């Protein structure tokens, strides 16, 4: 019984790391799609729902993902968008993070998009 809480925290922290890596991969794919299709691609982050989706401009969602309920998705706003132009550039600096809920010592895992379209995962 004494080992269960640390193992549970560790598992949630690992899940947050994996979810952040998946988010970074999906954002990179969105950029590649924008370049390949020569179209604007949007990554819409919904922090309240803990979900995000990748959409071609004016089109349907290409990718939809929802995080586990014990993980939190954060950005600078409740509903944020990362836009990629047909050249693969972004509209501004964008940052999102994934962290384990209810674990104040857990480190958030960040995904940052630069205006050049470069994606940083520290």
One Martini backbone bead per residue (centre of mass of N, CA, C, O) as a GRO file, in nm:
protein
  122
    1UNK     BB    1   0.054   0.065  -0.016
    2UNK     BB    2   0.315   0.252  -0.018
    3UNK     BB    3   0.381   0.217  -0.336
    4UNK     BB    4   0.138   0.315  -0.509
    5UNK     BB    5   0.162   0.628  -0.526
    6UNK     BB    6   0.442   0.650  -0.671
    7UNK     BB    7   0.359   0.480  -0.916
    8UNK     BB    8   0.123   0.657  -1.008
    9UNK     BB    9   0.288   0.915  -1.053
   10UNK     BB   10   0.488   0.798  -1.254
   11UNK     BB   11   0.280   0.717  -1.467
   12UNK     BB   12   0.166   1.005  -1.515
   13UNK     BB   13   0.432   1.134  -1.600
   14UNK     BB   14   0.477   0.950  -1.843
   15UNK     BB   15   0.210   1.020  -1.988
   16UNK     BB   16   0.276   1.320  -2.024
   17UNK     BB   17   0.525   1.282  -2.197
   18UNK     BB   18   0.389   1.117  -2.425
   19UNK     BB   19   0.174   1.334  -2.498
   20UNK     BB   20   0.377   1.555  -2.578
   21UNK     BB   21   0.510   1.394  -2.808
   22UNK     BB   22   0.251   1.360  -2.972
   23UNK     BB   23   0.195   1.658  -3.009
   24UNK     BB   24   0.461   1.723  -3.158
   25UNK     BB   25   0.407   1.530  -3.393
   26UNK     BB   26   0.136   1.657  -3.487
   27UNK     BB   27   0.255   1.938  -3.544
   28UNK     BB   28   0.462   1.845  -3.756
   29UNK     BB   29   0.249   1.724  -3.947
   30UNK     BB   30   0.097   1.986  -3.996
   31UNK     BB   31   0.328   2.130  -4.134
   32UNK     BB   32   0.372   1.921  -4.361
   33UNK     BB   33   0.086   1.948  -4.477
   34UNK     BB   34   0.099   2.245  -4.555
   35UNK     BB   35   0.325   2.207  -4.760
   36UNK     BB   36   0.209   1.975  -4.935
   37UNK     BB   37  -0.091   2.123  -4.980
   38UNK     BB   38  -0.081   2.431  -4.987
   39UNK     BB   39  -0.198   2.501  -4.686
   40UNK     BB   40  -0.383   2.571  -4.424
   41UNK     BB   41  -0.308   2.480  -4.082
   42UNK     BB   42  -0.478   2.369  -3.784
   43UNK     BB   43  -0.424   2.387  -3.429
   44UNK     BB   44  -0.659   2.289  -3.185
   45UNK     BB   45  -0.678   2.395  -2.843
   46UNK     BB   46  -0.853   2.233  -2.562
   47UNK     BB   47  -0.824   2.267  -2.225
   48UNK     BB   48  -1.096   2.174  -2.102
   49UNK     BB   49  -1.103   1.893  -2.270
   50UNK     BB   50  -0.819   1.779  -2.340
   51UNK     BB   51  -0.785   1.873  -2.654
   52UNK     BB   52  -0.713   1.806  -3.012
   53UNK     BB   53  -0.682   1.945  -3.354
   54UNK     BB   54  -0.643   1.885  -3.703
   55UNK     BB   55  -0.682   2.133  -3.972
   56UNK     BB   56  -0.795   2.214  -4.260
   57UNK     BB   57  -0.878   2.473  -4.425
   58UNK     BB   58  -1.219   2.430  -4.438
   59UNK     BB   59  -1.198   2.147  -4.305
   60UNK     BB   60  -1.149   1.864  -4.173
   61UNK     BB   61  -1.039   1.659  -3.949
   62UNK     BB   62  -0.739   1.475  -3.932
   63UNK     BB   63  -0.692   1.510  -3.613
   64UNK     BB   64  -0.781   1.346  -3.296
   65UNK     BB   65  -0.734   1.432  -2.942
   66UNK     BB   66  -0.744   1.282  -2.611
   67UNK     BB   67  -0.676   1.310  -2.299
   68UNK     BB   68  -0.638   1.202  -2.018
   69UNK     BB   69  -0.795   1.276  -1.715
   70UNK     BB   70  -0.494   1.290  -1.559
   71UNK     BB   71  -0.450   1.520  -1.771
   72UNK     BB   72  -0.302   1.834  -1.877
   73UNK     BB   73  -0.387   2.105  -2.091
   74UNK     BB   74  -0.182   2.387  -2.199
   75UNK     BB   75  -0.208   2.744  -2.236
   76UNK     BB   76  -0.263   3.090  -2.277
   77UNK     BB   77  -0.545   2.963  -2.354
   78UNK     BB   78  -0.831   2.793  -2.377
   79UNK     BB   79  -0.840   2.867  -2.695
   80UNK     BB   80  -0.609   2.751  -2.929
   81UNK     BB   81  -0.396   2.845  -3.215
   82UNK     BB   82  -0.214   2.687  -3.480
   83UNK     BB   83  -0.064   2.827  -3.763
   84UNK     BB   84  -0.005   2.706  -4.098
   85UNK     BB   85   0.138   2.769  -4.375
   86UNK     BB   86   0.238   2.676  -4.693
   87UNK     BB   87   0.548   2.729  -4.582
   88UNK     BB   88   0.545   2.650  -4.252
   89UNK     BB   89   0.460   2.887  -4.104
   90UNK     BB   90   0.384   3.085  -3.833
   91UNK     BB   91   0.206   3.339  -3.667
   92UNK     BB   92   0.346   3.261  -3.381
   93UNK     BB   93   0.411   3.216  -3.076
   94UNK     BB   94   0.380   2.885  -2.936
   95UNK     BB   95   0.234   2.719  -2.640
   96UNK     BB   96   0.245   2.395  -2.483
   97UNK     BB   97   0.116   2.165  -2.223
   98UNK     BB   98   0.188   1.869  -2.021
   99UNK     BB   99   0.028   1.728  -1.722
  100UNK     BB  100  -0.014   1.611  -1.413
  101UNK     BB  101  -0.267   1.570  -1.216
  102UNK     BB  102  -0.223   1.624  -0.875
  103UNK     BB  103   0.102   1.710  -0.923
  104UNK     BB  104   0.304   1.958  -0.807
  105UNK     BB  105   0.595   1.811  -0.894
  106UNK     BB  106   0.528   1.810  -1.177
  107UNK     BB  107   0.648   1.841  -1.493
  108UNK     BB  108   0.603   2.020  -1.759
  109UNK     BB  109   0.547   1.953  -2.107
  110UNK     BB  110   0.679   2.119  -2.378
  111UNK     BB  111   0.548   2.300  -2.673
  112UNK     BB  112   0.715   2.486  -2.931
  113UNK     BB  113   0.633   2.751  -3.166
  114UNK     BB  114   0.774   2.910  -3.421
  115UNK     BB  115   0.749   3.132  -3.683
  116UNK     BB  116   0.917   2.928  -3.872
  117UNK     BB  117   0.798   2.627  -3.753
  118UNK     BB  118   0.952   2.543  -3.535
  119UNK     BB  119   1.004   2.270  -3.300
  120UNK     BB  120   1.004   2.263  -2.944
  121UNK     BB  121   1.152   2.013  -2.708
  122UNK     BB  122   1.294   2.028  -2.394
   0.00000   0.00000   0.00000
